[in-house]
Amino acid sequence: MATELLLNCFYLQEEAARALRRGEPLRVVDEVLGKARRLGASLVRLHANHADPGKRGDSAMRLGPDSNDELAWRALDHVVARAHAHGLRLLLVLGNQWDEVGGARTYVEWSGLPAPRSADARFFTHAATLALFASHVVQTLDRVSSLDGLRYGDHPAIAGWELLNEPRGQGLDRAGHSVREWIDQIGRRVRARAGAHQWITSGEEGLDVSLDGRDAWFWRTAPASWLFRARTSFTLNARSPFVDHPSVHVYPETWGVRASQVEEAGVRMIRESAAVARREGKRLLVGELGVRNHGAIRELAHRRAIVRRWLEVADDEDAVAVGPWMLADDGRPMHWDDYQFRVHDGLPLDHDDNGVAPAIAAWALTRRRASDAP
């Protein structure tokens, strides 16, 4: 089966909510989805869990343990409907480890626990927090769209569900059992409500608790062996019966590897993780990957070549999908995200301002030609 191109567009629900509040057309949503199709994508990944208390009355969907903003939920209905109209399917992310759009900290705070903090480990283990998040999961999959009357768990535009963006077991047991138990508990609830066509991914970065099965010499000399002392076990979580596609995120520059080893570190993470997934009879999802626009790799041509190589490796390893981070709309400032790329209206695709977009489009075109070949 072909590896699909997934594009990360986490901000679409927020843009839709703001447009609805202003009574304006959803221009950014349609622009981005149209450009995703132009680049050759079939999947788009975005948050479906907006609970940021700082964005009440703006784009926050959940306002408290028992309080919702219906307009913000309708904004997500619009994104789902527009994606369907553009011939795209969505990977919806049910939660976030980090504070953006309201993450683990928010649920810990709503549970009444003292001193909530970013990436709070109690999110995975505290009974009241787990119950609150499970309630959000049930609410999301059982939501009936205000536009087409279809339940999210049955919607043909929703390809899959991501349990949490980048779960990490900081402060939990060294073997990663706490995160695995959380994945099983939340994954069981998703499986019970998801349609047969919808798959589940863990949202992990590929971190593990040991270097077993890895090229230990490479990771120690990179140096990035800390990736495999993480208290979150990619290997253990890949065995969960509630995870269809184990997930990795590929950002070697953030791992601390040398500039000369960025490309190879990404290649190894994809290949080694795909091998773990195959042992469980599963296909890997490369949920995110990127090279910094203003990092140590200064030549744009070099950055494009690295991204193209990672896409090709994911394809070689039969990943279910591969997701460059992040497609921006034309209105975003160039400094908004250091991994962004775009398809500027009025500019040729290979223009420097489009970043790595030409490499993504070229790979996707090659994949389409290969799949169309007799």
C-alpha positions, 0 to 999 in steps of 0.5 A: 500500500502507498504511503500517504502524504499527511500535512500538519495544519493544527490551527484550522479549528482556531481559524474557523472559530474566529471567522464564524464569530466575525460572520465571515467566510472561512477563507483560511480554511479553504485556502489551506485545504486547497493548497494541501491538495495542490501539494499532493496530500490526502490527509490533514492533521489538526487539533480537536481538543482546544481547551486553552483557558486563555482563548475563551470566547475566541477558539476554545472548545472546552471551557471547563470540566462541564462547559463547552463553547458550541460555536467553537465546536461548530468551527470543527464541524466546518473544518470536517465538512470542508475537508470532505469537500476538498477530497481530504481526510483528517487525523484528529488529535484528541489531546496535547502533552504541552500547553498549546490549545490547553494540554495536560496541565489544563486537565490536571487543573480541572481535576482540582490537583495542586500546582498544575504544570506543563506536561504534568505527569499526573495527567496519566495516572490520577483517576479524576484527571483520566475520567475528565479526559475520557469524557472529552474523548467520548464527547468528541467521537459521539459529536454529531456534526451540525452541518451534515448530521453525521457522528464523528465516529462514523464520519467518512472525512475522519481517517483516524484519531490520535490519542495525545500529541507527544506523550512523555512519561516524565517522572513516571516509572522507568519501564514506561508502563504508566504511559502504556496503561493510559494508552490502553485505557483511552484507546479502548474508549476510542475503539469502542466508538470509532468506525471500522474505517477509522484507525488509532495512533498513539501520537508518540515521538518514538522515544523509548526506555532502552537502546535495544534494537537500535544502533547504540553506537550511532545514537551515543555518538550523535549524541542523542541517547537520551531519546532512549531513556525517556520513561515512554516506551515506543516498543511497549506501546506499539504492542497495544491492541488499541494502537493501529499505527505507532507514531514517531516525530522526526526533529533531529535538530531538537535532539541535539545531534550535530548538523552533519548527522541531522539527515542520518538521525532522521533516517535511522529513527524512521527505519528503526521505528518502522522495524519495531512496528513491523514486528507487531504487524503494524505500519508506522505513522511518521506524524511530524518531521521537519528541518529548521528554516533558521537552524544550522543547515542554512542552505535551502537546497540542503533542507529540501534534500533532507526532507525529500530523503525522509519522505522517501525513507518513510515510503521505503519502510511502508509507513502508512503516512508521513507528515511534514510540519507545518503548512502555513497560510499566506497570512502567517508571518515568516517568523511564526513557526521555524519549520513552516512552509507554504504555497504562496499565491502568485509565486512559483512553487520553487520560490525560496519563500515556499521553503521545503514545499517543492520537495514535498510536492515532487515526492508526492508527484513521484508517488502518484506516478508510481501508483498509476503505473501499470 
